[in-house]
Amino acid sequence: MNPRICALITAAGQGKRFGGPKVTAVHEGIPFHTMISAVLKGLDLPSVWVFSSIETANIVFSTHNMHRDAVYTLNPIPGSDMFSSIIAGMSMVPWNTTHVLLWPVDFPFVSIGDVTTVITSPFEDFDFAAPISGNRHGHPVLFHRRILTRAVSTVQTDGLRGFLNSHFYRRLSVPTADSVTRNINFSKDLKL
């Protein structure tokens, strides 16, 4: 079976600790959204982006660096956790998608090679494939669509991590470079 993958980019955070929305943050002259979009375009992956405001969506989509199949939606609960963005985004994932690559915008330094490693891993017998560097799991994570669909339809509290921990889902840990664990929470994290 050839998986039909759609990336789900959660970019609705307000970036309170960071000092502004991370999706429009810039590192060495390149916005985070451009870094992620370049990987998606290089792999020819369609994507759903979830933003906190139409203004942010207009900024990102006006740069014309998006994959031709990129769409966006808004998180209806600005300032909420990432799971509300997953709920909003899953409503926009194309019907024929078999797998969803969940990619928080907090991880802009992930390379095309690391994403390729995750999406080409032998994940058929697993519910999701998570990149790992050393002993730390990171992002983006490849989910079978049915897992995220079930989470969206049943989770009341504790978000996706709580949902996964309360069920016996099979995770494939895929060794990658350490960029998959480089989570940008504060502006000082860019200097590492």
C-alpha positions in Angstrom: 0.0 0.0 0.0 1.3 3.5 -0.9 0.3 5.9 1.9 -1.4 9.1 0.9 0.2 11.6 3.3 -1.0 15.1 4.2 1.0 17.3 6.6 -0.9 19.0 9.4 1.0 22.1 10.5 -0.1 23.4 13.9 0.7 27.1 13.9 -2.0 28.7 16.0 0.1 29.4 19.1 0.3 32.9 20.3 4.0 32.5 21.1 3.7 34.1 24.6 7.0 32.7 25.8 8.6 33.3 22.5 7.4 36.9 22.1 5.0 36.5 19.1 3.7 33.9 16.8 6.4 31.4 15.9 5.0 30.7 12.4 6.2 34.2 11.3 9.4 34.2 13.4 12.6 34.6 11.4 15.9 32.8 11.8 18.9 33.9 9.7 16.5 35.8 7.4 14.2 32.8 6.8 10.7 32.7 8.3 9.8 29.4 10.1 6.9 28.9 7.7 9.2 29.1 4.8 11.6 26.5 6.3 8.7 24.0 6.8 7.1 24.8 3.5 10.4 24.2 1.6 10.5 20.6 3.1 6.9 20.0 2.2 7.4 21.3 -1.4 10.6 19.2 -1.8 8.6 16.1 -0.8 5.5 17.1 -2.8 3.3 16.8 0.3 0.0 18.6 0.5 -0.6 20.4 3.8 -3.2 21.9 6.1 -2.0 24.8 8.2 -3.8 25.9 11.3 -3.5 29.5 12.3 -4.8 31.7 15.2 -5.9 34.5 13.0 -6.8 35.4 9.4 -4.1 38.1 9.5 -1.4 35.4 10.2 -2.8 33.2 7.5 -2.6 36.1 5.0 1.0 36.8 5.9 2.1 33.2 5.4 0.1 32.5 2.3 0.9 35.8 0.6 4.6 34.8 0.4 3.8 32.4 -2.5 6.1 29.8 -1.1 3.4 27.3 -0.3 2.9 23.9 -2.0 0.1 24.1 -4.6 -2.0 21.8 -2.4 -1.6 23.8 0.8 -4.8 25.0 2.5 -5.4 26.6 5.9 -8.0 26.9 8.6 -8.3 28.8 11.8 -8.2 27.5 15.3 -11.6 28.6 16.7 -10.2 28.8 20.2 -7.1 31.1 20.1 -4.7 30.6 23.0 -5.9 27.0 23.5 -3.6 23.9 23.4 -2.3 22.2 20.3 -5.1 19.6 20.4 -7.7 22.2 19.4 -5.6 22.9 16.3 -5.5 19.2 15.5 -9.3 19.1 15.7 -9.6 22.1 13.4 -7.0 20.8 11.0 -8.4 17.3 10.7 -11.6 18.8 9.3 -9.6 20.0 6.3 -7.4 16.9 5.6 -8.4 15.5 2.1 -10.8 12.6 2.2 -8.3 10.2 0.5 -5.5 10.8 3.0 -4.3 7.6 4.8 -1.6 9.2 7.0 -1.2 12.5 8.6 2.2 14.0 9.3 1.7 16.1 12.5 4.2 19.0 12.5 4.1 21.7 15.1 5.6 25.0 13.8 7.9 24.9 16.9 10.2 22.5 15.0 11.3 24.6 12.0 14.8 23.0 11.6 13.7 19.5 10.6 15.4 18.6 7.4 13.9 17.0 4.3 16.1 14.0 5.0 14.6 13.5 8.4 11.0 13.8 7.2 11.9 11.4 4.4 13.2 8.9 6.9 10.0 9.1 8.9 7.6 8.8 6.0 9.5 6.0 4.3 10.0 4.0 7.5 8.4 0.5 7.7 5.4 1.8 9.7 2.7 -0.5 8.2 2.4 -2.6 11.3 2.4 0.5 13.6 -0.2 3.1 14.5 2.3 6.0 14.3 6.0 6.6 13.6 7.9 9.1 15.7 11.4 10.4 15.0 13.8 9.8 17.8 17.3 11.3 18.5 19.2 9.7 21.3 16.5 8.8 23.8 14.2 11.8 22.9 11.2 11.6 20.6 10.4 14.6 18.5 8.4 15.9 15.5 7.0 15.6 13.0 5.1 12.4 13.8 3.4 10.3 11.2 0.0 9.0 12.3 -2.4 6.6 10.6 -5.4 8.8 10.0 -7.7 6.6 12.0 -5.7 7.3 15.2 -6.1 11.1 14.9 -9.7 10.7 13.8 -10.4 8.6 16.9 -8.6 11.0 19.1 -10.6 14.0 17.7 -13.9 12.2 18.2 -13.3 10.9 21.7 -10.8 13.1 23.6 -12.3 15.3 26.3 -9.2 16.3 28.3 -5.5 15.5 28.4 -5.0 16.2 24.7 -3.3 13.9 22.2 -0.4 12.7 24.5 -2.9 11.7 27.1 -5.0 9.9 24.5 -2.0 7.9 23.2 -0.8 7.1 26.7 -4.2 5.8 27.7 -4.5 3.4 24.8 -2.2 0.6 23.5 -1.1 2.1 20.2 2.0 0.8 18.6 4.7 3.4 18.0 7.6 2.9 15.7 10.6 5.0 16.8 12.6 6.2 13.8 16.2 7.2 14.4 16.9 10.7 12.9 19.1 13.7 13.5 18.7 15.9 16.6 16.8 18.6 14.7 13.6 16.6 15.4 13.9 17.4 19.1 14.9 21.1 18.7 11.7 22.7 20.0 11.7 26.5 19.9 9.9 27.8 22.9 11.9 31.0 23.6 13.8 33.4 21.3 17.0 32.3 23.1 16.4 28.8 21.7 17.3 30.1 18.3 20.9 30.7 19.4 21.7 27.1 20.2 
